Amino acid sequence: MTEKNKLIQRMLELQHLFIEYEQKNGLDPKDYFVPPSYHLLADYRKEYDELATRVIDLAHEEQNSKR
């Protein structure tokens, strides 16, 4: 599995965790945008953003294009 595929797989895992949490508990926007450190979503946005950025960078490398 390529690095890009592994990153995409992790992104999908995070999406499924988020959806499951939201369906079971609902979602207060505060918990999404500024969750307390103990919250399940505490690092969600940061990790997802880092993964997405890396996937974009890899796609540009594959196509020899610039961001």
N, C-alpha and C positions, 0 to 999 in steps of 0.2 A: 504494500500500500504506500502510495506516495505521501510526502509531507502534506501536500494540499488536501488529499483525501482524508488524512488523519485529522487535520484541522476542521474540515467540514463535518466529519463524524462527531467531533467534540461539540461543534456548534449545534448540531441536531440534538445531541444529548441534553445540552443546556436548554434548548427550546422545549424539549419534552418535559424536563424538570419544571420549568417555568409554567408551562400550560397546566401540568398536574397540580402544582401549588395553587395557581390562580383559580382553577375549577373547584378545588377543595375548600379554599380559604377566602376566596375573593382577593381583591388587591387594592390596597390603599395606595394612591399615587406616591405618598410620602415613603412607603416601604420600597417602592421601585426606584425613586430618584435619590433618596437619602436614607437608606435603611440603617438601623442600628447595627453595630459590628457583629452582634450575635445572630442576626437575621439570616435566614436561608439565602436571601438575595443580596447579601452584603457585598459580594464580589462579582455578582452576575454580570452587571453592565460592563465593568472593567475587563473581565476575562473575555466576554463576548466581543467587545470592541477590539481587543488585542488580536483575537483569532481572526476576525473579519478583516482587519488591516493587513495581517500577514497573508491571508488568502488573496486579497487584492494585489499585494506586492508580487506574489508568486505568479498570478495570472498575467501581470504585466511583463514579468521576466519571460514567461513562456511565449508571449507574443512580441517580445522585443519592443515594447512600447513604454511610454513614460506616464507617470501618474499626473 
